Amino acid sequence: MKILYFSWIRTKIGKDKEVVILPKNVKNGSDLVDFLKTKGPKHADALKNKKVIRMAINFEHTALNHPIKKNDEIALFPPVTGG
């Protein structure tokens, strides 16, 4: 699965993307964030508060409880405002 990181999440993790192999217990975005936090201290710090993590699956904004599949492209980013 391809994971893309944006804004301060990318800065804290130190990379803009990575490819991961999902364990079988990862069924949705929330599970994915929990799994990614185990990849090391940078991931754990960047993803520690799920309330400020937004997700898109294949370019569609979704909630973290949305199901994911191994071939999806996932983007993780903070809330964004414009104007």
C-alpha positions as CSV (number, residue, x, y, z in Angstrom):
1,M,0.0,0.0,0.0
2,K,1.3,3.4,-0.9
3,I,1.1,6.0,1.9
4,L,1.5,9.7,1.2
5,Y,2.3,12.2,4.0
6,F,1.5,16.0,3.8
7,S,2.3,19.2,5.7
8,W,3.7,18.8,9.2
9,I,3.0,15.0,9.2
10,R,5.6,14.7,6.3
11,T,8.0,17.0,8.2
12,K,7.8,15.0,11.4
13,I,8.1,11.6,9.7
14,G,10.9,12.8,7.5
15,K,9.5,11.5,4.2
16,D,6.7,12.3,1.8
17,K,5.7,8.7,0.9
18,E,6.4,5.1,1.7
19,V,5.1,1.7,0.6
20,V,4.0,-0.7,3.4
21,I,2.7,-4.2,3.6
22,L,-0.4,-4.3,5.8
23,P,-0.8,-6.9,8.5
24,K,-4.1,-8.7,8.2
25,N,-5.6,-7.0,11.3
26,V,-5.5,-3.5,9.5
27,K,-9.0,-3.1,8.2
28,N,-9.6,0.7,8.2
29,G,-7.8,4.0,8.4
30,S,-7.7,4.1,12.2
31,D,-6.1,0.6,12.2
32,L,-3.6,1.9,9.6
33,V,-2.6,4.9,11.8
34,D,-2.1,2.6,14.8
35,F,0.0,0.3,12.6
36,L,2.1,3.2,11.3
37,K,2.8,4.5,14.8
38,T,4.7,1.2,15.5
39,K,7.2,2.0,12.7
40,G,9.3,4.2,14.9
41,P,9.4,7.3,17.1
42,K,8.9,9.7,14.2
43,H,5.8,8.0,13.0
44,A,4.5,7.7,16.6
45,D,5.0,11.4,17.3
46,A,3.5,12.6,14.0
47,L,0.4,10.3,14.3
48,K,-0.2,10.4,18.0
49,N,-3.4,12.4,17.9
50,K,-5.9,10.9,15.5
51,K,-8.2,13.8,16.0
52,V,-5.9,16.0,13.9
53,I,-5.3,13.4,11.1
54,R,-7.3,13.4,7.9
55,M,-7.3,10.7,5.3
56,A,-8.0,10.4,1.6
57,I,-8.3,7.0,-0.1
58,N,-7.5,7.1,-3.8
59,F,-8.0,10.9,-3.9
60,E,-11.4,10.8,-2.0
61,H,-11.6,12.3,1.5
62,T,-12.9,9.8,4.0
63,A,-13.2,9.2,7.7
64,L,-10.6,7.2,9.5
65,N,-13.1,4.4,10.1
66,H,-13.5,3.9,6.4
67,P,-12.4,0.4,5.2
68,I,-9.1,0.2,3.2
69,K,-7.7,-2.4,0.8
70,K,-4.1,-3.3,0.1
71,N,-4.0,-1.7,-3.3
72,D,-5.4,1.7,-2.1
73,E,-3.3,4.9,-2.1
74,I,-3.7,6.6,1.2
75,A,-2.9,10.2,1.9
76,L,-2.6,11.4,5.5
77,F,-2.7,15.1,6.3
78,P,-3.7,17.6,9.0
79,P,-7.0,19.6,8.8
80,V,-6.7,22.3,6.1
81,T,-8.3,25.7,5.8
82,G,-8.2,28.1,3.0
83,G,-9.3,31.6,2.2
